[in-house]
Amino acid sequence: MLVDLRPHARLRGTTPVDLTTAVTPVLEALGEDDADLDRVRVVCDWVQYKQSFRDVVDVRPILSCDGSSGSVPTPTPISVRDDDLEVAVDLRRSGGVALKELTAARLGADPGARVHLEDWGPGSRSCIWDFNALYWSHLRLWEEATGQSYEQALPGGESDARNRDGARALIDDLFEVWDGLLASGALPDQLYVVELGVGNGSQARVFLDEFRARDRAHGRGYYRRLHYLMCDYSQHVLDLARATVAGHRDHVSSFVLDATRPRTSLGFLTVKVFLVYISNVYDNLPTDEVAQLGGRTYCVQTRAHLPAAPAAEIAAQVGAEPCELPGLVRKLLRLGPELLVDAAPAHIPDLAAAVAFWRRVWAEIRLEERYVPLGGLDLYALAPGVSGEMLRPLLESGADLRMHVSNGALASFVDTLPLLHPYGKLVCHDLFVTETQAYRTHFRGPGKYDGSVVNWVNGRLLAHVARRRGFDVQYAPFAHRSGGNIVTMSAQVMD
């Protein structure tokens, strides 16, 4: 048996984790089970999110084949540890829980008792991302039901993007570049700045207000030539943002776009953009997870479900049987809450009931997980045009590792870089994992922020891929706010 306690720092401090109460009951339950203890892993995390897709104890099968019918187990190479089972414990919530009994129940649980909302598949294809898209598409309805804006659900109740000192620093950098190009006669007539994920427009307004003021003092007339493009997945968000920047309407355009494919809408700006600004977008895009366990590489497959008891309560609330819930959820995700009223009037009589059903399902949804061997990294596409071979130096960097692939963020990143002018820069504030070792010591998601999904972004992978494309990537703590976990990434063409 292998026991992996990941939050090492929790063993010390004023309130250290008591391993006797946190781990021993789990080992006792395993000892009374018929599992082969030589082929069991026990993994302890500290899940910091108040809302997540995990239970206090989860059991994850480790397969020797790809899980499909008729598939042949792969041979076990010499020196590879080939486990059958992983038992995962959330140390943050394990206190005060009958951990032995809970573990025994999970080990003997009947998967059929849960209401499954989908089949097994890579994490990036899970329906949780359809819920995420539903949230941004129908944000107004969610905010009306909760009585608060989505920004109030963020830690601290606001985004780090809205910072005047940060805006001034960006503008000064732009002016320095433009002054040099102007002096050499190489400055274009149109000066483009793009913001992906505009929120309510507060960042754009701060930037534009500061830009206009500093341009007046600077005296070069850059504001007259400025084109600021606000881009977001949600039309509702863009409408709010346009109202926020109404004082700069002649310099602002807005685009509804898929953040993972920005050039679909912005291809006309290839090599023309001097600044791409992104804040808290990458952590909200679909991702797989991969793992290197005992010398073998796995994909983490997931399956969304509702636990039996909450499923029965939700079904009773809408006058349905638990087995009818997957169909209702699929209709919700495909049609949205307004049309769900027309599609399922016997269960959802009005819009308020549709939103209540949506919120309750989201609160209770969980993810089962299992490890499935990857046949070869070269056969696994991380994003369009990005081979899984890019993962090799990270996965083979040392001890066992599980990490995000950040497929959506990577796709967005590599599709955005070609927009940059040779003197342009991409600046992104987000939750970045900048050292691979951090995945071995901390839980990095997924968690729930209100109605959306959040994962930390694999910054090492983004930097590795960017270098292969001729771009330099740097990471630094967010300079204009102390504390917090936000990191600033900058990317530009290598010298």
BADRENKE-666828 format. One record per residue (C-alpha): residue in one letter; x, y, z; residue number from 1. Coordinates in nm, 2 decimals. Each point is the difference from the previous one (the first is absolute). Layout:
<tigu "A",<X,Y,Z>,NUM>
...
//
This chain:
<tigu "M",<0.00,0.00,0.00>,1>
<tigu "L",<0.11,0.35,-0.08>,2>
<tigu "V",<-0.11,0.30,0.21>,3>
<tigu "D",<0.04,0.34,-0.16>,4>
<tigu "L",<-0.06,0.30,0.23>,5>
<tigu "R",<0.01,0.29,-0.24>,6>
<tigu "P",<-0.05,0.31,0.22>,7>
<tigu "H",<0.33,-0.04,0.18>,8>
<tigu "A",<-0.02,0.35,0.16>,9>
<tigu "R",<-0.31,-0.11,0.19>,10>
<tigu "L",<0.21,-0.23,0.21>,11>
<tigu "R",<0.14,0.31,0.18>,12>
<tigu "G",<-0.13,0.34,0.12>,13>
<tigu "T",<-0.24,0.10,0.27>,14>
<tigu "T",<-0.27,-0.26,-0.10>,15>
<tigu "P",<0.19,-0.29,-0.16>,16>
<tigu "V",<-0.18,-0.29,-0.16>,17>
<tigu "D",<-0.04,-0.30,0.24>,18>
<tigu "L",<0.11,-0.29,-0.21>,19>
<tigu "T",<-0.14,-0.25,0.25>,20>
<tigu "T",<-0.36,0.13,-0.04>,21>
<tigu "A",<0.04,0.09,-0.37>,22>
<tigu "V",<0.16,-0.31,-0.14>,23>
<tigu "T",<-0.02,-0.29,0.24>,24>
<tigu "P",<-0.38,-0.05,-0.04>,25>
<tigu "V",<0.04,-0.03,-0.37>,26>
<tigu "L",<0.27,-0.26,0.04>,27>
<tigu "E",<-0.21,-0.19,0.24>,28>
<tigu "A",<-0.29,-0.01,-0.25>,29>
<tigu "L",<0.23,-0.12,-0.27>,30>
<tigu "G",<0.14,-0.27,0.23>,31>
<tigu "E",<-0.36,-0.14,0.04>,32>
<tigu "D",<-0.07,0.02,-0.37>,33>
<tigu "D",<0.10,-0.27,-0.25>,34>
<tigu "A",<0.21,0.24,-0.21>,35>
<tigu "D",<0.36,-0.11,-0.07>,36>
<tigu "L",<0.19,0.24,0.23>,37>
<tigu "D",<0.31,-0.04,-0.21>,38>
<tigu "R",<-0.18,0.17,-0.28>,39>
<tigu "V",<-0.17,0.29,0.18>,40>
<tigu "R",<0.09,0.37,0.02>,41>
<tigu "V",<-0.13,0.23,0.27>,42>
<tigu "V",<0.02,0.37,-0.11>,43>
<tigu "C",<-0.08,0.28,0.25>,44>
<tigu "D",<-0.07,0.35,-0.14>,45>
<tigu "W",<-0.11,0.33,0.16>,46>
<tigu "V",<-0.29,0.12,-0.22>,47>
<tigu "Q",<-0.01,0.37,0.07>,48>
<tigu "Y",<-0.32,0.08,-0.20>,49>
<tigu "K",<-0.32,0.02,0.21>,50>
<tigu "Q",<-0.18,-0.15,-0.30>,51>
<tigu "S",<0.16,-0.27,-0.21>,52>
<tigu "F",<-0.08,-0.32,-0.19>,53>
<tigu "R",<0.16,-0.23,0.26>,54>
<tigu "D",<-0.14,-0.19,0.30>,55>
<tigu "V",<0.20,-0.03,0.33>,56>
<tigu "V",<0.11,-0.35,-0.12>,57>
<tigu "D",<0.01,-0.11,-0.37>,58>
<tigu "V",<0.10,-0.33,-0.14>,59>
<tigu "R",<0.17,0.00,-0.35>,60>
<tigu "P",<0.06,-0.32,-0.20>,61>
<tigu "I",<0.34,-0.02,-0.17>,62>
<tigu "L",<-0.06,-0.19,-0.32>,63>
<tigu "S",<0.25,-0.21,-0.19>,64>
<tigu "C",<-0.18,0.06,-0.34>,65>
<tigu "D",<-0.19,0.29,-0.15>,66>
<tigu "G",<-0.33,-0.10,0.15>,67>
<tigu "S",<-0.17,-0.08,-0.33>,68>
<tigu "S",<-0.17,-0.33,-0.06>,69>
<tigu "G",<0.23,-0.27,-0.12>,70>
<tigu "S",<0.32,0.20,0.06>,71>
<tigu "V",<0.31,-0.19,0.08>,72>
<tigu "P",<0.20,0.08,0.32>,73>
<tigu "T",<0.33,0.16,-0.07>,74>
<tigu "P",<0.31,-0.19,0.13>,75>
<tigu "T",<0.17,0.12,0.31>,76>
<tigu "P",<0.36,0.10,-0.07>,77>
<tigu "I",<0.27,-0.09,0.25>,78>
<tigu "S",<0.04,0.25,0.28>,79>
<tigu "V",<-0.36,0.14,-0.05>,80>
<tigu "R",<-0.23,0.01,0.30>,81>
<tigu "D",<-0.34,-0.12,-0.12>,82>
<tigu "D",<-0.27,0.09,0.25>,83>
<tigu "D",<-0.37,-0.09,-0.02>,84>
<tigu "L",<-0.16,0.27,0.22>,85>
<tigu "E",<0.05,0.35,0.14>,86>
<tigu "V",<-0.18,0.11,0.31>,87>
<tigu "A",<-0.01,0.39,0.02>,88>
<tigu "V",<-0.07,0.19,0.32>,89>
<tigu "D",<-0.08,0.37,0.04>,90>
<tigu "L",<0.18,0.08,0.32>,91>
<tigu "R",<-0.17,0.34,0.04>,92>
<tigu "R",<-0.34,-0.17,0.04>,93>
<tigu "S",<0.11,-0.32,0.17>,94>
<tigu "G",<-0.02,0.13,0.36>,95>
<tigu "G",<-0.31,-0.10,0.18>,96>
<tigu "V",<-0.09,-0.26,-0.26>,97>
<tigu "A",<-0.03,-0.37,0.06>,98>
<tigu "L",<0.28,-0.06,-0.24>,99>
<tigu "K",<0.03,-0.37,0.04>,100>
<tigu "E",<-0.37,-0.06,-0.06>,101>
<tigu "L",<0.00,0.25,-0.29>,102>
<tigu "T",<0.30,-0.17,-0.17>,103>
<tigu "A",<-0.15,-0.35,0.05>,104>
<tigu "A",<-0.33,0.13,-0.16>,105>
<tigu "R",<0.19,0.15,-0.30>,106>
<tigu "L",<0.20,-0.33,-0.05>,107>
<tigu "G",<-0.32,-0.20,0.00>,108>
<tigu "A",<-0.22,0.25,-0.17>,109>
<tigu "D",<-0.23,-0.10,-0.29>,110>
<tigu "P",<0.07,0.25,-0.29>,111>
<tigu "G",<-0.36,-0.06,-0.11>,112>
<tigu "A",<-0.13,0.18,0.30>,113>
<tigu "R",<0.12,0.32,-0.14>,114>
<tigu "V",<-0.17,0.19,-0.28>,115>
<tigu "H",<0.25,0.03,-0.28>,116>
<tigu "L",<-0.03,0.30,-0.23>,117>
<tigu "E",<0.25,-0.12,-0.26>,118>
<tigu "D",<0.24,-0.28,-0.11>,119>
<tigu "W",<0.37,-0.02,0.09>,120>
<tigu "G",<0.22,0.24,-0.19>,121>
<tigu "P",<0.29,0.24,0.03>,122>
<tigu "G",<-0.06,0.29,0.24>,123>
<tigu "S",<-0.01,0.26,-0.27>,124>
<tigu "R",<-0.31,-0.17,-0.16>,125>
<tigu "S",<-0.20,-0.02,0.33>,126>
<tigu "C",<-0.34,0.16,0.02>,127>
<tigu "I",<0.14,0.22,0.28>,128>
<tigu "W",<0.13,0.22,-0.28>,129>
<tigu "D",<-0.35,0.01,-0.16>,130>
<tigu "F",<-0.12,0.13,0.34>,131>
<tigu "N",<0.29,0.25,-0.01>,132>
<tigu "A",<-0.11,0.12,-0.34>,133>
<tigu "L",<-0.36,0.01,0.12>,134>
<tigu "Y",<0.10,0.23,0.28>,135>
<tigu "W",<0.17,0.25,-0.22>,136>
<tigu "S",<-0.28,-0.01,-0.27>,137>
<tigu "H",<-0.27,0.05,0.26>,138>
<tigu "L",<0.19,0.20,0.26>,139>
<tigu "R",<-0.28,0.26,0.05>,140>
<tigu "L",<-0.24,-0.27,0.12>,141>
<tigu "W",<0.25,-0.15,0.24>,142>
<tigu "E",<0.09,0.34,0.14>,143>
<tigu "E",<-0.37,0.09,0.05>,144>
<tigu "A",<-0.06,-0.33,0.18>,145>
<tigu "T",<0.30,0.04,0.23>,146>
<tigu "G",<-0.03,0.37,0.05>,147>
<tigu "Q",<0.37,0.07,-0.07>,148>
<tigu "S",<0.23,0.05,-0.30>,149>
<tigu "Y",<0.25,-0.26,-0.10>,150>
<tigu "E",<0.29,0.22,0.11>,151>
<tigu "Q",<-0.14,0.00,0.35>,152>
<tigu "A",<0.05,-0.38,0.00>,153>
<tigu "L",<0.37,0.04,-0.06>,154>
<tigu "P",<0.24,-0.01,0.29>,155>
<tigu "G",<0.01,0.35,0.14>,156>
<tigu "G",<-0.31,0.08,-0.20>,157>
<tigu "E",<0.18,0.16,-0.30>,158>
<tigu "S",<0.24,-0.07,-0.28>,159>
<tigu "D",<0.37,0.10,0.02>,160>
<tigu "A",<-0.04,0.14,-0.35>,161>
<tigu "R",<-0.16,0.33,0.12>,162>
<tigu "N",<0.32,0.18,0.11>,163>
<tigu "R",<0.11,0.34,-0.11>,164>
<tigu "D",<0.37,-0.05,0.08>,165>
<tigu "G",<0.00,-0.31,-0.21>,166>
<tigu "A",<-0.17,0.18,-0.29>,167>
<tigu "R",<0.25,0.29,0.02>,168>
<tigu "A",<0.29,-0.25,-0.02>,169>
<tigu "L",<-0.15,-0.16,-0.31>,170>
<tigu "I",<-0.06,0.33,-0.16>,171>
<tigu "D",<0.35,0.13,0.07>,172>
<tigu "D",<0.15,-0.32,-0.16>,173>
<tigu "L",<-0.22,0.06,-0.30>,174>
<tigu "F",<0.10,0.36,-0.04>,175>
<tigu "E",<0.37,-0.09,0.03>,176>
<tigu "V",<-0.04,-0.25,-0.29>,177>
<tigu "W",<-0.21,0.23,-0.21>,178>
<tigu "D",<0.24,0.29,0.05>,179>
<tigu "G",<0.28,-0.21,-0.14>,180>
<tigu "L",<-0.20,-0.12,-0.30>,181>
<tigu "L",<-0.12,0.36,-0.06>,182>
<tigu "A",<0.35,0.13,0.00>,183>
<tigu "S",<0.10,-0.26,-0.27>,184>
<tigu "G",<-0.32,0.06,-0.21>,185>
<tigu "A",<-0.12,-0.36,0.07>,186>
<tigu "L",<-0.31,0.08,0.22>,187>
<tigu "P",<-0.32,-0.12,-0.16>,188>
<tigu "D",<-0.29,0.24,-0.04>,189>
<tigu "Q",<-0.23,-0.23,0.21>,190>
<tigu "L",<0.11,-0.10,0.35>,191>
<tigu "Y",<-0.18,-0.32,0.11>,192>
<tigu "V",<-0.05,-0.12,0.36>,193>
<tigu "V",<-0.21,-0.32,0.07>,194>
<tigu "E",<-0.15,-0.11,0.33>,195>
<tigu "L",<-0.12,-0.36,0.03>,196>
<tigu "G",<-0.26,-0.05,0.27>,197>
<tigu "V",<-0.12,0.36,0.07>,198>
<tigu "G",<-0.21,-0.07,0.31>,199>
<tigu "N",<-0.23,0.30,0.07>,200>
<tigu "G",<0.24,0.24,-0.19>,201>
<tigu "S",<0.16,0.15,0.31>,202>
<tigu "Q",<0.35,-0.09,-0.11>,203>
<tigu "A",<-0.06,0.14,-0.35>,204>
<tigu "R",<-0.13,0.32,0.15>,205>
<tigu "V",<0.30,0.04,0.23>,206>
<tigu "F",<0.24,-0.07,-0.29>,207>
<tigu "L",<-0.18,0.24,-0.24>,208>
<tigu "D",<-0.04,0.28,0.26>,209>
<tigu "E",<0.37,-0.02,0.09>,210>
<tigu "F",<0.10,-0.03,-0.36>,211>
<tigu "R",<-0.18,0.31,-0.10>,212>
<tigu "A",<0.14,0.20,0.29>,213>
<tigu "R",<0.36,-0.11,-0.05>,214>
<tigu "D",<-0.02,0.05,-0.38>,215>
<tigu "R",<-0.11,0.36,0.06>,216>
<tigu "A",<0.31,0.05,0.22>,217>
<tigu "H",<0.22,-0.19,-0.24>,218>
<tigu "G",<-0.12,0.20,-0.30>,219>
<tigu "R",<0.05,-0.26,-0.28>,220>
<tigu "G",<-0.37,-0.05,-0.09>,221>
<tigu "Y",<0.00,-0.37,0.06>,222>
<tigu "Y",<-0.36,0.00,0.14>,223>
<tigu "R",<-0.13,0.12,-0.33>,224>
<tigu "R",<0.15,-0.30,-0.17>,225>
<tigu "L",<-0.10,-0.26,0.27>,226>
<tigu "H",<-0.24,-0.29,-0.07>,227>
<tigu "Y",<-0.09,-0.19,0.31>,228>
<tigu "L",<-0.17,-0.34,-0.07>,229>
<tigu "M",<-0.20,-0.15,0.28>,230>
<tigu "C",<-0.06,-0.38,-0.04>,231>
<tigu "D",<-0.21,-0.23,0.21>,232>
<tigu "Y",<-0.20,-0.33,-0.03>,233>
<tigu "S",<-0.30,0.16,0.16>,234>
<tigu "Q",<-0.21,0.26,-0.19>,235>
<tigu "H",<-0.15,0.11,0.34>,236>
<tigu "V",<0.35,0.07,0.13>,237>
<tigu "L",<0.09,0.20,-0.31>,238>
<tigu "D",<-0.32,0.20,0.02>,239>
<tigu "L",<0.09,0.10,0.36>,240>
<tigu "A",<0.36,0.08,-0.11>,241>
<tigu "R",<-0.11,0.22,-0.29>,242>
<tigu "A",<-0.22,0.20,0.24>,243>
<tigu "T",<0.30,0.04,0.24>,244>
<tigu "V",<0.23,0.14,-0.27>,245>
<tigu "A",<-0.27,0.22,-0.17>,246>
<tigu "G",<0.23,0.30,0.04>,247>
<tigu "H",<0.25,-0.16,-0.24>,248>
<tigu "R",<-0.25,-0.15,-0.25>,249>
<tigu "D",<0.18,0.13,-0.31>,250>
<tigu "H",<0.31,-0.19,0.09>,251>
<tigu "V",<-0.17,-0.33,0.11>,252>
<tigu "S",<-0.13,-0.30,-0.19>,253>
<tigu "S",<-0.14,-0.32,0.16>,254>
<tigu "F",<0.01,-0.36,-0.12>,255>
<tigu "V",<-0.17,-0.31,0.13>,256>
<tigu "L",<0.25,-0.28,-0.05>,257>
<tigu "D",<0.12,-0.34,0.12>,258>
<tigu "A",<0.30,0.07,0.22>,259>
<tigu "T",<0.17,-0.32,-0.12>,260>
<tigu "R",<-0.01,0.12,-0.36>,261>
<tigu "P",<0.05,0.38,0.00>,262>
<tigu "R",<0.12,0.02,-0.36>,263>
<tigu "T",<-0.33,-0.13,-0.13>,264>
<tigu "S",<-0.13,0.35,0.07>,265>
<tigu "L",<0.33,0.20,0.02>,266>
<tigu "G",<0.20,-0.15,-0.28>,267>
<tigu "F",<0.00,0.33,-0.18>,268>
<tigu "L",<0.23,0.13,0.28>,269>
<tigu "T",<0.28,-0.25,-0.06>,270>
<tigu "V",<0.33,0.17,0.09>,271>
<tigu "K",<-0.18,0.33,0.07>,272>
<tigu "V",<-0.08,-0.01,0.37>,273>
<tigu "F",<0.24,0.18,0.24>,274>
<tigu "L",<-0.17,-0.12,0.32>,275>
<tigu "V",<-0.21,-0.30,0.07>,276>
<tigu "Y",<-0.14,0.03,0.36>,277>
<tigu "I",<-0.16,-0.30,0.18>,278>
<tigu "S",<-0.11,-0.03,0.36>,279>
<tigu "N",<-0.14,-0.31,0.16>,280>
<tigu "V",<-0.11,-0.17,-0.32>,281>
<tigu "Y",<0.24,-0.29,-0.04>,282>
<tigu "D",<-0.10,-0.15,0.33>,283>
<tigu "N",<-0.35,-0.02,-0.12>,284>
<tigu "L",<0.07,-0.21,-0.32>,285>
<tigu "P",<-0.04,-0.38,-0.05>,286>
<tigu "T",<0.29,-0.22,0.10>,287>
<tigu "D",<0.11,-0.36,0.02>,288>
<tigu "E",<0.22,-0.14,0.27>,289>
<tigu "V",<0.28,-0.25,-0.05>,290>
<tigu "A",<0.21,-0.19,0.25>,291>
<tigu "Q",<0.32,-0.18,0.03>,292>
<tigu "L",<-0.04,-0.28,0.25>,293>
<tigu "G",<0.26,-0.26,0.07>,294>
<tigu "G",<0.17,0.06,-0.33>,295>
<tigu "R",<-0.32,-0.02,-0.21>,296>
<tigu "T",<-0.18,0.29,-0.17>,297>
<tigu "Y",<-0.38,0.03,0.05>,298>
<tigu "C",<-0.29,0.22,-0.11>,299>
<tigu "V",<-0.24,0.09,0.28>,300>
<tigu "Q",<-0.35,-0.09,-0.13>,301>
<tigu "T",<-0.30,0.15,0.17>,302>
<tigu "R",<-0.38,-0.07,0.02>,303>
<tigu "A",<-0.24,0.26,0.15>,304>
<tigu "H",<-0.26,-0.13,0.23>,305>
<tigu "L",<-0.25,0.10,0.28>,306>
<tigu "P",<0.03,-0.19,0.33>,307>
<tigu "A",<-0.31,-0.22,0.07>,308>
<tigu "A",<-0.15,0.21,0.28>,309>
<tigu "P",<0.03,0.34,-0.16>,310>
<tigu "A",<-0.12,-0.14,-0.33>,311>
<tigu "A",<-0.32,-0.14,0.17>,312>
<tigu "E",<-0.06,0.35,0.16>,313>
<tigu "I",<0.05,0.18,-0.33>,314>
<tigu "A",<-0.23,-0.24,-0.18>,315>
<tigu "A",<-0.27,0.04,0.26>,316>
<tigu "Q",<0.02,0.38,-0.04>,317>
<tigu "V",<-0.08,-0.02,-0.37>,318>
<tigu "G",<-0.25,-0.29,0.01>,319>
<tigu "A",<0.23,-0.25,-0.17>,320>
<tigu "E",<0.17,-0.33,0.07>,321>
<tigu "P",<0.38,0.01,0.06>,322>
<tigu "C",<0.05,-0.19,-0.33>,323>
<tigu "E",<-0.16,0.29,-0.18>,324>
<tigu "L",<0.25,0.25,0.12>,325>
<tigu "P",<0.27,-0.06,-0.26>,326>
<tigu "G",<-0.25,0.07,-0.28>,327>
<tigu "L",<-0.11,0.33,0.17>,328>
<tigu "V",<0.36,0.10,0.05>,329>
<tigu "R",<0.08,-0.06,-0.36>,330>
<tigu "K",<-0.29,0.21,-0.11>,331>
<tigu "L",<0.11,0.28,0.24>,332>
<tigu "L",<0.35,0.00,-0.14>,333>
<tigu "R",<-0.11,-0.02,-0.36>,334>
<tigu "L",<-0.29,0.25,0.01>,335>
<tigu "G",<0.06,0.23,0.30>,336>
<tigu "P",<-0.24,0.07,0.28>,337>
<tigu "E",<-0.25,0.21,-0.20>,338>
<tigu "L",<-0.07,-0.27,-0.25>,339>
<tigu "L",<0.01,-0.28,0.26>,340>
<tigu "V",<-0.33,0.13,0.12>,341>
<tigu "D",<-0.15,-0.07,-0.34>,342>
<tigu "A",<0.18,-0.33,-0.04>,343>
<tigu "A",<-0.09,-0.15,0.34>,344>
<tigu "P",<-0.31,0.18,0.13>,345>
<tigu "A",<-0.11,-0.30,0.21>,346>
<tigu "H",<0.31,0.04,0.21>,347>
<tigu "I",<0.11,0.36,-0.05>,348>
<tigu "P",<-0.30,0.23,0.01>,349>
<tigu "D",<0.17,0.34,-0.03>,350>
<tigu "L",<0.33,0.18,-0.04>,351>
<tigu "A",<0.06,0.02,0.38>,352>
<tigu "A",<-0.04,-0.37,0.03>,353>
<tigu "A",<0.25,-0.06,-0.29>,354>
<tigu "V",<0.26,0.22,0.16>,355>
<tigu "A",<-0.05,-0.17,0.34>,356>
<tigu "F",<0.04,-0.34,-0.16>,357>
<tigu "W",<0.32,0.12,-0.17>,358>
<tigu "R",<0.15,0.13,0.32>,359>
<tigu "R",<-0.09,-0.30,0.21>,360>
<tigu "V",<0.14,-0.25,-0.25>,361>
<tigu "W",<0.32,0.21,-0.02>,362>
<tigu "A",<0.04,0.01,0.37>,363>
<tigu "E",<-0.03,-0.38,0.03>,364>
<tigu "I",<0.19,-0.12,-0.31>,365>
<tigu "R",<0.31,-0.21,0.07>,366>
<tigu "L",<0.27,-0.16,-0.22>,367>
<tigu "E",<0.10,-0.36,0.01>,368>
<tigu "E",<0.35,-0.06,-0.12>,369>
<tigu "R",<0.21,-0.29,-0.13>,370>
<tigu "Y",<0.35,-0.03,-0.15>,371>
<tigu "V",<0.03,-0.14,-0.35>,372>
<tigu "P",<0.34,-0.07,-0.16>,373>
<tigu "L",<0.11,0.23,-0.28>,374>
<tigu "G",<0.12,-0.20,-0.30>,375>
<tigu "G",<0.26,0.26,-0.09>,376>
<tigu "L",<0.04,0.37,0.05>,377>
<tigu "D",<0.05,0.05,-0.37>,378>
<tigu "L",<-0.35,-0.12,-0.06>,379>
<tigu "Y",<-0.15,0.24,0.25>,380>
<tigu "A",<-0.08,0.36,-0.14>,381>
<tigu "L",<0.02,0.26,0.28>,382>
<tigu "A",<-0.15,0.27,-0.23>,383>
<tigu "P",<-0.02,0.05,-0.38>,384>
<tigu "G",<0.35,-0.04,-0.13>,385>
<tigu "V",<0.15,-0.08,0.34>,386>
<tigu "S",<0.12,-0.36,0.06>,387>
<tigu "G",<-0.01,-0.18,0.33>,388>
<tigu "E",<0.37,-0.04,-0.02>,389>
<tigu "M",<0.02,0.35,0.15>,390>
<tigu "L",<-0.10,-0.16,0.33>,391>
<tigu "R",<0.30,-0.24,0.02>,392>
<tigu "P",<0.25,0.22,0.17>,393>
<tigu "L",<-0.26,0.10,0.26>,394>
<tigu "L",<-0.14,-0.35,0.07>,395>
<tigu "E",<0.35,-0.15,0.02>,396>
<tigu "S",<0.14,0.26,0.23>,397>
<tigu "G",<0.01,-0.21,0.31>,398>
<tigu "A",<-0.24,-0.18,0.24>,399>
<tigu "D",<-0.36,-0.09,-0.08>,400>
<tigu "L",<-0.20,0.30,-0.13>,401>
<tigu "R",<-0.35,0.09,-0.10>,402>
<tigu "M",<-0.05,0.33,-0.18>,403>
<tigu "H",<-0.23,0.20,-0.22>,404>
<tigu "V",<0.06,0.01,-0.37>,405>
<tigu "S",<-0.19,0.34,-0.03>,406>
<tigu "N",<-0.12,-0.09,-0.35>,407>
<tigu "G",<-0.24,0.29,-0.03>,408>
<tigu "A",<0.26,0.25,0.13>,409>
<tigu "L",<0.27,-0.14,-0.22>,410>
<tigu "A",<-0.23,0.01,-0.31>,411>
<tigu "S",<-0.08,0.36,0.08>,412>
<tigu "F",<0.36,0.09,0.06>,413>
<tigu "V",<0.15,-0.15,-0.31>,414>
<tigu "D",<-0.28,0.15,-0.21>,415>
<tigu "T",<0.05,0.34,0.15>,416>
<tigu "L",<0.38,0.03,-0.05>,417>
<tigu "P",<-0.02,0.05,-0.38>,418>
<tigu "L",<-0.21,0.31,0.06>,419>
<tigu "L",<0.29,0.18,0.16>,420>
<tigu "H",<0.19,0.27,-0.18>,421>
<tigu "P",<0.38,-0.08,0.00>,422>
<tigu "Y",<0.02,0.26,0.28>,423>
<tigu "G",<-0.33,-0.11,0.17>,424>
<tigu "K",<-0.05,-0.17,0.33>,425>
<tigu "L",<-0.25,-0.23,0.16>,426>
<tigu "V",<-0.07,0.07,0.37>,427>
<tigu "C",<-0.21,-0.24,0.20>,428>
<tigu "H",<-0.10,0.00,0.37>,429>
<tigu "D",<-0.11,-0.34,0.12>,430>
<tigu "L",<0.05,-0.30,0.22>,431>
<tigu "F",<0.32,-0.15,-0.14>,432>
<tigu "V",<0.20,-0.30,0.12>,433>
<tigu "T",<0.35,0.12,-0.08>,434>
<tigu "E",<0.19,-0.30,0.14>,435>
<tigu "T",<-0.09,-0.36,-0.08>,436>
<tigu "Q",<0.08,-0.09,0.36>,437>
<tigu "A",<-0.30,0.20,0.12>,438>
<tigu "Y",<-0.23,-0.27,-0.15>,439>
<tigu "R",<0.16,-0.25,0.24>,440>
<tigu "T",<-0.08,0.21,0.31>,441>
<tigu "H",<-0.33,0.19,-0.06>,442>
<tigu "F",<-0.35,-0.07,-0.14>,443>
<tigu "R",<-0.05,0.22,-0.31>,444>
<tigu "G",<-0.36,-0.06,-0.09>,445>
<tigu "P",<-0.25,-0.04,-0.13>,446>
<tigu "G",<-0.20,0.21,0.23>,447>
<tigu "K",<-0.33,0.20,-0.03>,448>
<tigu "Y",<-0.02,0.38,0.00>,449>
<tigu "D",<-0.38,0.07,0.02>,450>
<tigu "G",<-0.13,-0.17,-0.32>,451>
<tigu "S",<0.33,-0.04,-0.18>,452>
<tigu "V",<0.31,-0.23,0.01>,453>
<tigu "V",<0.35,0.11,0.10>,454>
<tigu "N",<0.33,-0.19,-0.04>,455>
<tigu "W",<0.36,0.13,0.05>,456>
<tigu "V",<0.18,0.03,-0.34>,457>
<tigu "N",<0.31,-0.20,-0.08>,458>
<tigu "G",<0.24,0.29,-0.05>,459>
<tigu "R",<0.30,-0.22,-0.06>,460>
<tigu "L",<-0.17,-0.17,-0.29>,461>
<tigu "L",<-0.11,0.33,-0.16>,462>
<tigu "A",<0.36,0.14,0.03>,463>
<tigu "H",<0.14,-0.32,-0.15>,464>
<tigu "V",<-0.23,0.01,-0.30>,465>
<tigu "A",<0.05,0.37,-0.05>,466>
<tigu "R",<0.38,-0.04,-0.02>,467>
<tigu "R",<-0.04,-0.25,-0.27>,468>
<tigu "R",<-0.19,0.27,-0.20>,469>
<tigu "G",<0.26,0.27,0.05>,470>
<tigu "F",<-0.16,0.18,0.30>,471>
<tigu "D",<0.14,0.08,0.33>,472>
<tigu "V",<-0.22,-0.05,0.31>,473>
<tigu "Q",<0.06,0.16,0.34>,474>
<tigu "Y",<-0.19,-0.04,0.33>,475>
<tigu "A",<-0.01,0.24,0.29>,476>
<tigu "P",<-0.22,0.06,0.30>,477>
<tigu "F",<-0.28,0.25,-0.07>,478>
<tigu "A",<0.18,0.32,0.07>,479>
<tigu "H",<-0.29,0.22,0.12>,480>
<tigu "R",<-0.16,-0.20,0.27>,481>
<tigu "S",<0.16,-0.18,0.29>,482>
<tigu "G",<-0.12,-0.35,0.10>,483>
<tigu "G",<-0.22,-0.22,-0.21>,484>
<tigu "N",<0.10,-0.25,-0.26>,485>
<tigu "I",<-0.01,0.20,-0.32>,486>
<tigu "V",<0.31,-0.02,-0.22>,487>
<tigu "T",<0.08,0.22,-0.30>,488>
<tigu "M",<0.11,-0.17,-0.32>,489>
<tigu "S",<0.16,0.20,-0.29>,490>
<tigu "A",<0.08,-0.14,-0.34>,491>
<tigu "Q",<0.17,0.16,-0.29>,492>
<tigu "V",<0.22,-0.09,-0.30>,493>
<tigu "M",<0.35,-0.11,0.10>,494>
<tigu "D",<0.28,0.25,-0.07>,495>
//
